[in-house]
Amino acid sequence: MRGTIFVLATDWMQDGENPQEHLYGSWSYCGQKGINSKYPDIRPMGFPFDRLNVDKRSKPMKDLDKLVDSVPNSCKTNVKITFLGPRDEDDKKKDGQKKDD
């Protein structure tokens, strides 16, 4: 399976939330909600793809390369994910031995 990974680093001082706050709900990939905040940050799920991204002339950006070029704290790379088959019993035993050591 081929795909593209996009990374966007944001300013924790602007976007970050209090990691000490009591959190509830599922952690998974969506983050967690607190009483007064969301963790890990205040950005909405899917940011920056949850909104129309426009260039300097206010024209919609139609591809990821243009977005990366216009946002200096972002990058992308193409990846290939390959399933190598199920692990055999010897590998599982080795992993179990490492945990016990």
Backbone bond lengths (Angstrom), bond angles and torsions (degrees), N, CA, C in turn:
res aa  C-N    CA-C-N  psi(-1)  N-CA   C-N-CA  omega(-1)  CA-C   N-CA-C  phi
1 M - - - 1.434 - - 1.523 107.44 -
2 R 1.290 115.84 131.28 1.460 120.85 178.53 1.525 109.51 -106.25
3 G 1.323 115.47 150.27 1.448 120.01 179.02 1.513 110.56 -163.37
4 T 1.309 115.93 -175.80 1.455 122.82 179.12 1.518 108.49 -129.26
5 I 1.319 116.06 133.06 1.458 121.42 174.54 1.518 107.74 -101.71
6 F 1.318 116.40 128.93 1.458 123.24 177.00 1.517 108.03 -113.78
7 V 1.337 117.22 131.53 1.458 122.42 179.67 1.520 108.97 -122.51
8 L 1.329 115.74 132.27 1.461 121.78 177.62 1.518 107.51 -129.97
9 A 1.314 117.40 117.65 1.464 122.08 177.32 1.527 108.15 -94.48
10 T 1.339 115.71 128.55 1.461 119.66 178.65 1.526 110.16 -114.39
11 D 1.294 116.95 167.85 1.462 123.52 -177.59 1.526 110.05 -80.69
12 W 1.339 116.66 112.94 1.458 120.99 -178.66 1.525 111.52 -59.77
13 M 1.316 117.72 -33.14 1.465 120.39 -179.18 1.532 111.23 -65.15
14 Q 1.326 117.82 -27.72 1.468 121.69 177.56 1.527 112.38 -93.80
15 D 1.315 116.90 -40.72 1.461 121.79 -170.23 1.520 114.86 -102.32
16 G 1.316 117.62 -18.30 1.451 121.28 -173.02 1.519 113.28 -71.98
17 E 1.311 114.29 156.63 1.466 121.65 176.98 1.518 109.15 -123.04
18 N 1.289 116.40 170.93 1.453 123.11 -176.42 1.532 111.00 -74.04
19 P 1.338 117.78 108.61 1.470 118.84 -179.95 1.529 113.14 -72.92
20 Q 1.338 117.94 -8.45 1.463 121.44 -179.87 1.521 112.14 -85.80
21 E 1.329 117.39 -13.55 1.459 120.50 -178.70 1.523 110.84 -66.65
22 H 1.336 117.24 145.05 1.460 121.08 176.25 1.533 108.73 -64.88
23 L 1.321 116.35 127.16 1.457 121.95 -177.07 1.514 109.85 -111.84
24 Y 1.310 116.55 153.12 1.458 121.07 179.05 1.518 109.40 -137.87
25 G 1.311 116.77 164.86 1.463 121.41 177.38 1.517 111.79 89.05
26 S 1.311 114.11 -176.06 1.456 122.25 -177.17 1.515 111.05 -73.27
27 W 1.325 117.15 139.91 1.457 121.39 176.94 1.523 109.11 -85.50
28 S 1.279 118.96 -54.56 1.466 126.93 -177.59 1.518 111.82 23.03
29 Y 1.301 119.15 -137.90 1.450 120.67 -178.46 1.523 112.19 -98.39
30 C 1.295 118.38 0.06 1.464 121.43 -174.84 1.516 113.34 -91.82
31 G 1.294 118.86 -11.71 1.449 121.17 -173.96 1.513 109.67 90.85
32 Q 1.310 116.08 -179.91 1.459 120.64 179.79 1.516 109.50 -123.49
33 K 1.319 115.61 155.02 1.453 121.00 178.48 1.515 109.20 -105.27
34 G 1.317 115.31 138.24 1.453 121.55 172.79 1.525 108.48 -107.69
35 I 1.309 116.63 -176.87 1.463 120.24 178.27 1.524 110.42 -65.71
36 N 1.336 116.32 -43.45 1.464 121.17 -175.96 1.524 114.04 -112.38
37 S 1.292 118.30 -0.21 1.460 119.13 -173.57 1.517 111.70 -157.56
38 K 1.318 114.38 175.66 1.458 122.77 172.36 1.518 107.53 -118.07
39 Y 1.319 116.72 145.60 1.456 120.34 178.94 1.517 107.89 -126.19
40 P 1.285 122.26 130.51 1.444 125.92 24.43 1.528 115.87 -91.88
41 D 1.340 119.38 -18.84 1.459 118.47 -179.48 1.518 110.94 -150.67
42 I 1.331 115.39 176.57 1.463 121.00 -175.51 1.524 113.29 -87.68
43 R 1.312 117.42 -5.47 1.470 120.31 -178.39 1.525 110.57 -68.44
44 P 1.342 116.87 144.96 1.466 119.51 179.23 1.528 112.02 -71.84
45 M 1.317 115.55 157.24 1.454 121.52 176.99 1.525 109.18 -57.40
46 G 1.307 116.43 131.05 1.459 120.97 179.20 1.514 114.70 91.90
47 F 1.348 118.17 -2.09 1.458 120.67 -179.44 1.516 110.32 -59.36
48 P 1.318 120.45 135.38 1.458 131.29 3.83 1.529 114.19 -93.74
49 F 1.348 116.34 11.15 1.464 119.01 -176.27 1.520 112.73 -85.48
50 D 1.313 117.27 1.44 1.461 121.28 178.53 1.528 111.65 -84.50
51 R 1.315 117.36 3.24 1.466 122.51 -178.07 1.521 110.14 -141.59
52 L 1.317 115.90 165.37 1.456 121.18 176.54 1.525 108.29 -74.22
53 N 1.310 117.77 124.27 1.461 122.04 176.88 1.511 108.49 -97.87
54 V 1.334 116.02 126.15 1.462 121.07 -176.37 1.521 110.38 -120.00
55 D 1.334 115.60 155.13 1.455 120.30 177.63 1.530 110.10 -86.29
56 K 1.329 117.07 -171.65 1.474 121.44 -177.16 1.522 112.75 -63.30
57 R 1.322 117.23 -21.67 1.475 121.01 178.94 1.521 111.51 -96.83
58 S 1.322 116.47 13.18 1.475 123.65 -179.65 1.524 113.02 64.75
59 K 1.318 116.38 25.99 1.468 120.48 175.81 1.528 108.28 -96.88
60 P 1.330 116.64 139.14 1.475 119.21 -179.02 1.527 112.01 -60.06
61 M 1.331 115.74 137.48 1.460 120.87 174.62 1.513 107.52 -84.56
62 K 1.323 115.32 125.15 1.458 119.65 -174.15 1.516 114.10 -99.98
63 D 1.333 118.18 -4.04 1.458 118.10 176.74 1.531 111.31 -143.57
64 L 1.308 115.32 159.44 1.452 122.56 -175.07 1.521 112.25 -66.23
65 D 1.334 118.05 -33.42 1.466 120.72 179.38 1.528 110.98 -58.89
66 K 1.322 117.47 -41.46 1.467 120.63 179.43 1.523 111.07 -66.20
67 L 1.325 117.14 -37.96 1.461 120.32 178.21 1.528 110.02 -64.57
68 V 1.323 117.69 -46.47 1.469 121.33 179.49 1.523 110.57 -62.56
69 D 1.321 117.96 -40.06 1.463 121.22 178.69 1.524 112.05 -63.84
70 S 1.322 117.26 -31.45 1.469 119.81 -175.83 1.532 113.39 -92.60
71 V 1.327 117.85 -12.94 1.467 121.51 -178.86 1.532 107.94 -118.31
72 P 1.343 117.54 103.28 1.468 120.02 -173.28 1.525 114.70 -65.93
73 N 1.311 119.11 -20.42 1.465 121.00 -179.72 1.526 111.62 -97.72
74 S 1.326 116.14 31.19 1.458 121.22 177.72 1.522 109.96 -133.42
75 C 1.330 114.94 159.78 1.459 120.35 175.64 1.523 108.38 -156.59
76 K 1.320 115.45 167.57 1.454 120.83 177.55 1.512 108.74 -145.33
77 T 1.314 114.63 157.37 1.461 120.29 173.90 1.522 108.47 -151.37
78 N 1.299 116.03 147.95 1.457 121.02 176.88 1.521 108.98 -85.57
79 V 1.310 116.69 142.53 1.457 122.23 -179.00 1.523 110.31 -131.62
80 K 1.314 114.50 158.25 1.458 121.29 172.79 1.520 106.63 -129.57
81 I 1.318 116.77 121.90 1.453 122.41 179.15 1.521 107.39 -102.38
82 T 1.326 115.61 125.80 1.461 120.81 -176.50 1.522 109.95 -122.69
83 F 1.319 116.69 128.36 1.466 121.61 174.60 1.513 107.56 -83.90
84 L 1.312 116.84 121.35 1.453 121.65 -176.01 1.521 112.97 -95.01
85 G 1.306 117.15 5.37 1.452 120.91 179.81 1.515 111.18 100.06
86 P 1.316 115.74 168.38 1.469 119.29 -179.88 1.523 111.10 -67.66
87 R 1.311 115.20 149.31 1.466 120.18 176.34 1.514 109.27 -72.91
88 D 1.320 115.99 146.64 1.464 118.29 178.04 1.529 110.25 -88.35
89 E 1.308 116.76 169.37 1.467 122.64 -174.80 1.527 112.15 -62.74
90 D 1.347 118.42 -33.01 1.466 120.88 179.88 1.523 110.97 -63.11
91 D 1.331 117.69 -40.68 1.466 121.27 178.20 1.524 110.57 -64.22
92 K 1.328 117.43 -40.99 1.460 120.97 179.72 1.525 110.93 -63.98
93 K 1.344 116.77 -39.64 1.456 120.50 179.41 1.523 111.07 -66.49
94 K 1.336 116.98 -40.63 1.467 120.96 178.57 1.529 110.19 -61.23
95 D 1.337 116.89 -43.66 1.469 120.80 178.67 1.521 110.53 -61.55
96 G 1.323 117.48 -40.50 1.458 121.63 178.74 1.521 112.47 -65.32
97 Q 1.333 116.93 -37.53 1.465 121.49 179.05 1.520 110.78 -67.57
98 K 1.329 116.91 -37.39 1.469 120.15 -179.52 1.525 110.46 -65.48
99 K 1.332 117.17 -37.15 1.454 120.48 -179.26 1.519 111.14 -67.81
100 D 1.327 117.47 -33.22 1.462 121.16 -177.65 1.521 112.45 -79.09
101 D 1.335 117.53 -23.13 1.489 121.18 -177.14 1.505 111.98 -68.99
